[in-house]
Amino acid sequence: MFNKNQMIEIKINDLGENGEGIGKLDNFTVFVHGAIIGDHVNAKIIKVKKQYAIAKVVDFITPSIYRIVPECNYLQCGGCQTQMIDYKGQLEYKKYLVDNTMKRIGGFENLLIHDVIGMDEPFAYRNKSQYPVRYVDGQIHIGFYKQRTHDVVDINHCLVQHPQVNRLMKTLITKLKETKISVYNEESHKGYLRHIVTRISFKTRDIMLIFVTNGHKDDLVIENLSKEIQSDYPEVKSIIQNINSDVGNRVMGFENRTILGEDKIIDYIKDLSFEISPLSFLQVNPIQTEKLYDTALSLLDITPEDTVMDLYCGIGTISLFLAKHAKKVIGVEIVDVAIEDAKRNALRNNITNTEFLVGKAEEVIPNLYKQGVTADMVVVDPPRKGLEPEVIETLLQMAPKSIVYVSCKVSTLARDLKLFSEKYTVEEVIPLDMFPHTTHVECVVMLERR
């Protein structure tokens, strides 16, 4: 058994979900913060649990061949956990992660795991960012959360953000620190400004700026600040106040007030345009989104006679691409404002063969099936928790000829594929790097009915 503050020598052979190195000593698992695959390190144990210990690197005996000096100056930030691994190494790790998870959780021994579809330039890829605002030692800090905490690292330049957003935020942060604006406190649940959210269209370069506030105490401050920002940055076409008085950790509430400009911006995916409102869900990496949709569509042999269901459809992005080839597309999404966006997006793109339904997929899909509504093909793109059992059960009964599963979490994907294997064949997994410099990997899988 190990003890707190004990020094150990350990080789790292895996990574955890938050980018920490994983090694074993006497078959006991140790998570080592600051280490990556291939590192041989001296580390100090900082916590001991029954099944594992947590340690931090003291020095490197032999650094990993994948280790590089990160370009980012904010290493305390928890956003880019794997930035100390060269990009080729990141892609190799993500392929290993998919393969290992499919075997360990799904029981799939002979799946073809494709090389991860990466980016030519894995920086400046985000079209949406959320900046928490907090007081730290009496000073306003605006940036991103420190690893494994809600402490805010003060940041005004992030390498994965669009350059225009970095310039805007640098100015905005300076101006905010000059005001006497009230800042939200997570413990007391008092204070005004909680988060700043930015959205940018990579095609038009138009920006939406959102102030997330706890009520209306300092509305005049952000109204005056908004006028200054829009004067300095004409590309900011929309400035919104989002009201979130909830005591939980959800970033945005459901009430929006337009301060200046429009209540939306327009973004594009290939030849389709989409209205983006403050609460719209859109993949945050537009470059990789096009590759993701191309991959998903290439797996489906859609004909003009086919009815396709798109579950967890968001604002209808992939639904509209499917509709260009199908007889009809039925989209299902739990967020009502997203469904309204989806309907408007179908109209603006002159697509008339879609139907968008609001509700929980685990309730809507069984009800549709009971009414005799079926689909020839289904696309699912669920949140990280994966598919609800009721969805899987209904799809197994409905038995569409093919299902394309788009997943943002490999472990729940593997779990769900194991259940589908009762009636469906899974032969290959196509991973895609939607979030460079993190441990997250997107996957696209084709399931074919036996």
N, C-alpha and C positions, 0 to 999 in steps of 0.2 A: 504494500500500500504506500502511496505517495503522501507527502505532507506539504502544506502551504509553505511557500518561500524556498522549497527544495530546488536545487539546481539539477537539471537533467541534460543529457545529450541525446538528440533524437533526429531521425531522418523522416522527412515529410513525403508521403506517397498519395495524398488526396487533398481535396479542398472541401470545406463546408459551405453551407448556403450563403454565408456572409463573407466568404473569401478567406476564412482562416485556414491555416494549414492543419492537416490531420496526420498523425503518426501513431505508432503503437510501441509501447515498452512492456515486455512481459505479457503481451496480449491485452494490455490495458490501453484504451483509447485516450489520446491527449490532443486537444484542440490548441493550436499554437498561433496566437495573433501575431501578425507580421511575417509569417512564413508562407511559402508557396511550394507547390509540388517540385521535388528535386532538391530542396534545401536540406543541408545537414547543419544543425544549429545547436548552440547552447541556449537553454531557455530556463525561465524561472516560473515555477508553478504558483499561480495566484488564487486558484480555487480547486477544491477536490470534492467530487460527487461520488455517489456509489458506483456509477457505471462509467464515469469518465473524469478527466481532469482538464483544467484550462490553464494555459501557460502563455508567456509572452517571450519573444526573442530577446536574448541578451547580446549575442554576437553570432556571426556566421562562421562555421568551420569550413564548409564548402558551399558557396552559393549555387542555386539552381542555374542550369544553362539557359533557362527561360527568363531569368531575372534581369530587369532593366531599371534604369533610373527614371521614374515617372516624370512626365512633363509638367504635371499639375503641381502647384505650390501649396495646395490645401489637403495634405495627406490625412488630416484628422476627419475630413468629411467622409461620411459613410456611403456616398453615392457610387463611386467607382472603385469597387473592392479589389479588382484584379488589375489595376493600372500598372502594377510593378511587374506584370508578366507581358512579354512581347506579344504582339497581336497574333502571330502565327501560333504561339503557344496557347493563347486563349482559345482559339478555334479548335486546336487539338484536344484541349481539356474538355470543351463542351461536347465534342463528339464522343469522347470517353465517357462523360457523364451520362449521355443519352444511352449508350450501349450498356453500361453497367446497370443503370436504373431499369431498363427494359428486361434485363436478365433477372435482377434481384427481386423486383416487385411484380413484373408482368409474367415472368417465367418464359420469356421468349429467348430461345438460344440461338436461333438461326436467322434473325432479322438482318436485312441489309440496312446498315446505318450509313447514309451518305455523308460525305464531307460537309461540314457546316458552310452554308452560304454566307460569306462575310462581306465586308465593305472594303472598297478601294481606299477610302479615307475615313477611318473610324472615329472622327471627331466632328463637332459642330452639327450633330445629327438630330437634336431634339427640337420638336415644334411646340412643346408645352413644358413649362416648368412651374414648380410650386416652391416659393421662398417663405419659410416661416420667419416671423418677426418677434423678437424677444428682447427683454432687458437683460444685459449681462454686466454685472458690476456697475450699474447705473447708466450704462451706455446702450443705445439701440444696436442690436446685431441683426443683420439680414443676410441670409445665406441658405445653408443646408444643415441637416442634423449631423452631429458628430456620431461616429460609429456606435451603435448599440445604445444610444441615449436620445433624449430630446433637447440636449444642449445644442445651441446654434453656433455653427462656425461662420464667422463674418466673411462673406465672399462677395466680390463684385466682378469677378471674371471666371467663368467656368468653361473648360475646353470642350464640353459636349453640347454647350448651348450655341445657338446661332449668333454670329458676330453682332448682328443688329440688336439682339436682345441683351447681349453683354454691354453694349454701349448705352442702351437705354437704362439698364439696371444700375450702372455705375453713376449716372446722373441722378436717378431717382433715389438711390441710397444716400447720396450726398445731401440732396434736398430734404429727405425725411429726417436725417440726423440733425438738421438745422432747425426743425420744427419742435414744438412742444407737444407732439401728438401722443396720446395715451396708447400704451402697448399692452396687449393681452398677456395675462398671467395664467398658465395652465393649472396652477394649484388653487388659486383663489377664484378663478374663472371671471376675473374682473379685468378691465382694460378694453381698449377699442380695436386696434389694428392687429389682426391675427396672422394673415398670410398675404403675400402678393403672388398673383398667378399671371403668367404671360402665355399667349398663344400667338404663333406666327405662321403665315402661309409662305411656304418656300417658293411658291410660284409668283405671287404678287408682292411678297415682302410686307404685306399689311400685318399690323400687330394689334392684338386685343390685350389690354391691360386691365387686370381685375384686382380690386382691393377687397379682401375678405375681412369683414368687420363684425365685432360683437355688438350689434345695435347701431345707434346713430349719434353717439356723443360728439364725435369730432368730424361730422360730415362736412362742415364748412372748410376744414383744413384740407381734406382730400379734394374737395371741389376746386379750391384755389390752386392746389398743387397740380391737379389735372390740367388746368388751363395753361400752366407753365410748361408742362410736359408736352402737350399737344402742339404748343407754339414752337418748342425746340425740336420736336420729332413728329413731323407731319405724317410719317408712315403709321403712327398710332391712330388707327381709324375708329377704334372703339375703346371707351373707358367705362368700366362697369363697377358698381358696388355690389358685392354679394354679401348677404346678411347670414351669418352663422352664429347663433347664440346657444348652440348645443354644447354641453360640457364634455362631450367625447372627443375623439381624435380625428373625426372626419374633417377634411380640409374645408370643403365648401358646403354651404347651406342650399336651400331651394328657392330663396327669394333673391331676385336680381333687380337692380335699379340702374338704368343707363345714365351716366353722368355726362358724358360728351360723345358725340359721334353716333355710330350705328350700334344696334344691339347684337350684331353678328359680324363675322368676316367670312370671306369666301376662300375656300381652299380647293385644290385639285388633286385628283389621283388619275393619272393618265389623261383621258379625254373627258372625264366626268368631273363636274363641279359640285361642291357641297357647302351648305350653309353651316358654319361653325358657331354655335352659341356658347355661353359660358360653361354650361354643363354637358356639352356634347362629348361623347367618347369617340376618339379617333386615335389610331395607332400613333405613337409619339415619334416614330422614325419614318418619315415619308419616303426616303430612298429605299429602305428595306420593305416598306409596305407594298410597293409596286412589285417587288420580287416575290413577296409572300402571296399576293393575289394571283400573280402569274403562275406560281407553283400550284396553288390550290386548283385553279381553273384548268391547268394542263392535265391534272389527274382525272377530271370529270369529262366524260364523253357525252356532253349535253346535246340533246336534239330538240328541235322545235315542238316536239310532242311531250316533252318532259315537264313535270311539276317538281319544283325544288323547294325544300324548306331551308331557311337560314335561321338557326337558333342562336340567340344572343347577338342579334343583328346590329345593335347600336343604332347609329344614324343612317343605316342602310347602305354602307359603303360597298361591301362585297355583294349584297343583294342586287344592287343595280348592275354590277358586272355580270352576275349570273343571269339576270333578266334579259340581257342582250342576246342570249342563246336559247333560253327556255320558253316554254309555253306560258308558265306562270311561276312566280316566286312568292312564297309566304314567309315573311320575316316576323320573328317573335323577340320581344325585348321587354324587360321588367320596368325600365325607366320611361315614364310617359312622355317626358319632354323629348327624349331621343326618338320615340316613335313619331311624334309630331315633326321633328326634323327630317326623319326618313321619308315621310309622306311629301314634305315640301321638296326634298331633294329629288324624289322621283318626278315631280312636276317640273322642276327647273331643268331636268335632263330629258324631258319629253318621253319618259318611260311609263307606260300605262298598264303593264302586265304584272304589277306587284300588289300585294296586300300585306299591310303591316298591323300586327296585333300586339296590344300591350298586356303584359301579365307575366307571371312566373312560368318559365318553360315547363317545370314539373307539373303545372296545373293546366296550361294551355294545350300542350301536346296530347296528353291523355284525353282531354275533352274533345279535341278535334278528331282524334282517332275513333272515339265512341260515336261521333257524328258521321263517320264514314270518310273523313278527309284523310288522304294518304299522300305520299310523295314518292316519286321515282328515285330521287337523290336527296341527300340531306348534307348540309354543311353545319358543323357546330364549332363555335369559338367561345367556350365558356370562360368564366373567371378562373383564378388560380385553384379554387377548391374543386374544379372539375365538374362533371355532370352529376346531377341528382339521380338517385336510383330509379325514380319514377320515369325520368327521361330515357334512361337506358332500357328499362323494361318495356316501355311503349315502342321504342324504335325496334327492339327485337321482335315485337309482335307485328309491327307495321312492315318490317323487312324490306326497306328500300333496297334497290339493287346495289347501291354504293353509298358510302358515307365518307366524307372528308372531315377529319378531326384536326382542327387547328388549336394548339395548346401552348400556354405560356408557362406551364409547370410540368416537368417531365414525370414526377412521381405520381401525380393524379392521372396523367395521361396513361401511364403504364397500368395503373390500377383499373381504369375504365376499359382499356383495350383487352385486358384479361377477361372481363365480363362479356365483351362483344365477341370474343373468340368462339363462343358457343355456336354462333351462326355465320360469323364473318372471318375471312382470311386476311391476315395482316402480313405483308411481305417486306415492306420497306418503311423507313422513317427518314424524312428530309428535314434536318435541323437548319435553322436560320438564325443569324446573329442580329436580333432586333435591338439589343442593348450592349454594345461593345463596352468593355472594361468593367463588366459586372458578371456575376455567376449565372445570370438568367439566360435561357435559350428558348427560342420559339421552335415548335415542331409542327410539321404537316404530315399527316398519315392518311393513306387511302385504305378503307375497309371495303372488301368486295364480298357480297353475299355468296355463300357456297351453293 
